[in-house]
Amino acid sequence: MKLKNKVALVTGAGSGIGEAIAHLFAGEGARLVVVDKSSENIESTWKDLTDGGHDAMRFCVDITQADRVTDLVDKAVGEWGRIDVLVNNAGGPCANDLLDMEDEQWDRDIELNLTATARLTKAVLPHMIKERGGSVVNIASVNGLGAYDLMAYGAAKAGVINLTKNLAVSYGQYGIRLNALCPGSVNTPAWAQRLREVPDTFSQAGQWYPLQRVGTADDIARAALFFASDDAAWITGQSLAVDGGLTAGNLHMIQNFMRT
């Protein structure tokens, strides 16, 4: 098992990508600290894990609340002695075009998607330094690599990518690795409202991806496992697009244009 006896903290673990990561990591031998702001969702994830015979702790925490973040890290380390893997997954867009958004919407995007990631990493790093090792996997986005709308969200995710590089360089001397995943569109419950309004959203979106489909939560979970495990023992400071080829180019768009 790739994570046998490791302690892994996963945010946004109540559904979607975070839930898939938690289950995959547990299956690979990790003890899980699962975090989500939804009490119902995190209870469901925790129950599934423990019913499956896995060791897990759960916290219902909004990671934008600084004191709660410090408290959950202290409790997790107090219970299991260390945190070997941190997955900063919680996030999501709040606003779209810069001219249309209020300052509060901009602040919310930056707080949730960048500041909270930095804050949780800051809380965990001293424990990883003490243990002389660890892996941080930040879930960024293709929005941090290029212009795909959602301007504040994209700016925040670009910040996550740069923060990942800076921390990787600064803390590699302690055996700590930090890498970022940049997913494209992924079919998760976060899209529920959009799918109710436009049921064929993903079939429409899939045509723009070279692999002709949007991603699944398991697609991202498997990439997270790679970065978290010793399979990536000499990889740090990197950003991996897990996007079905979206950022490689869009031949389908060009072909359609040439036919018109």
Residue pairs with C-beta under 8 A, 6 or more apart in sequence:
1 27
1 28
1 29
2 28
2 29
2 225
2 228
2 229
2 230
2 231
3 25
3 28
3 29
3 30
3 84
3 85
3 225
3 228
3 229
4 28
4 29
4 30
5 29
5 30
5 31
6 25
6 29
6 30
6 31
6 84
6 85
6 228
7 30
7 31
7 33
7 76
7 80
7 81
7 82
7 83
7 84
7 85
8 22
8 25
8 30
8 31
8 32
8 33
8 83
8 84
8 85
8 86
8 87
8 228
9 32
9 33
9 35
9 73
9 76
9 83
9 85
9 86
9 87
9 120
9 124
10 18
10 21
10 22
10 25
10 32
10 33
10 34
10 35
10 87
10 89
11 18
11 35
11 36
11 63
11 87
11 88
11 89
11 90
11 120
12 18
12 35
12 36
12 89
12 90
12 91
13 19
13 21
13 22
13 32
13 34
13 35
13 36
13 42
13 45
13 89
14 34
14 36
14 37
14 38
14 40
14 41
14 42
14 44
14 45
15 36
15 38
15 41
15 45
15 188
15 189
15 190
16 186
16 188
16 189
16 190
16 217
17 89
17 139
17 183
17 186
17 188
17 217
17 220
17 221
18 34
18 36
18 87
18 89
18 90
19 41
19 45
19 217
20 216
20 217
20 218
20 220
20 221
21 87
21 89
21 217
21 220
21 221
21 224
21 225
22 32
22 34
22 45
22 49
22 56
23 48
23 49
23 221
24 218
24 221
24 222
24 224
24 225
25 32
25 85
25 224
25 225
25 228
26 32
26 49
26 52
26 54
26 56
27 54
28 225
28 229
30 84
30 85
31 54
31 55
31 56
31 80
32 49
32 54
32 55
32 56
32 57
33 56
33 57
33 58
33 59
33 72
33 76
33 80
33 83
34 42
34 45
34 46
34 49
34 56
34 57
34 58
34 59
35 42
35 58
35 59
35 60
35 61
35 63
35 72
35 90
36 42
36 45
36 58
36 60
36 61
36 90
37 60
37 61
37 62
37 63
37 90
38 60
39 60
42 58
42 59
42 60
43 58
43 60
45 58
46 56
46 57
46 58
49 56
50 56
57 75
57 76
57 79
57 80
59 72
59 75
61 68
61 69
61 72
62 68
63 69
63 90
63 112
63 116
63 119
63 120
64 111
64 112
64 115
64 116
66 119
69 116
69 119
69 120
69 123
70 123
73 83
73 120
73 123
73 124
73 127
76 83
77 83
77 127
82 127
82 128
82 130
82 131
83 124
83 127
83 128
83 134
84 128
84 131
84 133
84 134
84 135
85 134
85 135
85 136
85 137
85 228
86 120
86 121
86 124
86 134
86 135
86 136
86 137
87 136
87 137
87 139
87 224
87 228
88 116
88 117
88 120
88 121
88 136
88 137
88 138
88 139
88 160
89 139
90 112
90 116
91 112
91 113
91 116
91 117
91 139
91 156
91 157
92 112
92 113
92 153
92 190
93 109
93 113
93 150
93 152
93 153
94 101
94 105
94 108
94 109
94 112
94 152
94 153
95 101
95 102
95 105
95 106
95 108
95 109
95 150
95 151
95 152
95 153
96 149
96 150
96 151
97 149
97 151
98 106
98 151
98 152
101 151
101 152
105 152
106 152
109 152
109 153
109 155
109 156
110 152
110 155
110 156
110 159
112 156
113 153
113 156
113 157
113 160
114 156
114 157
114 159
114 160
114 163
117 138
117 160
117 163
118 163
121 136
121 138
121 163
121 167
121 178
124 134
124 136
125 167
125 171
125 176
127 134
128 134
128 136
128 171
128 174
128 176
129 171
129 174
129 176
132 174
132 175
133 174
133 175
133 176
134 175
134 176
134 177
135 176
135 177
135 178
135 179
135 227
135 228
135 229
135 232
136 164
136 167
136 176
136 177
136 178
136 179
137 179
137 180
137 181
137 224
137 227
137 228
138 160
138 161
138 163
138 164
138 178
138 179
138 180
138 181
139 180
139 181
139 183
139 220
139 224
140 157
140 158
140 160
140 161
140 164
140 180
140 181
140 182
140 239
141 153
141 154
141 157
141 182
141 183
142 148
142 182
142 183
142 184
142 241
142 243
142 246
142 247
143 149
143 150
143 153
143 154
143 157
143 158
144 154
144 156
144 157
144 158
144 159
144 160
144 161
144 182
144 239
145 158
145 161
145 182
145 239
145 241
145 247
146 247
147 154
148 154
157 182
160 180
161 180
161 182
161 239
164 178
164 179
164 180
164 237
164 239
165 237
165 239
167 178
168 177
168 178
168 179
168 236
168 237
169 237
171 178
172 236
172 237
176 236
177 227
177 232
177 233
177 235
177 236
178 236
178 237
179 227
179 232
179 235
179 236
179 237
179 238
179 239
179 240
180 238
180 239
180 240
181 220
181 223
181 224
181 227
181 239
181 240
181 242
182 239
182 240
182 241
182 242
182 243
182 247
183 215
183 219
183 220
183 242
183 243
184 209
184 214
184 215
184 241
184 242
184 243
184 244
184 246
184 247
185 202
185 205
185 209
185 214
185 215
186 214
186 215
186 216
186 217
186 219
186 220
187 202
187 214
187 215
187 216
187 217
188 217
191 201
191 202
194 201
195 201
195 202
198 204
202 213
202 214
205 214
206 212
206 213
206 214
207 252
208 246
208 250
208 252
208 253
209 243
209 244
209 245
209 246
210 244
210 245
210 246
210 248
210 249
210 250
210 251
210 252
211 244
211 245
212 244
213 244
214 244
215 242
215 243
215 244
219 242
220 242
223 240
223 242
226 232
227 235
227 240
241 247
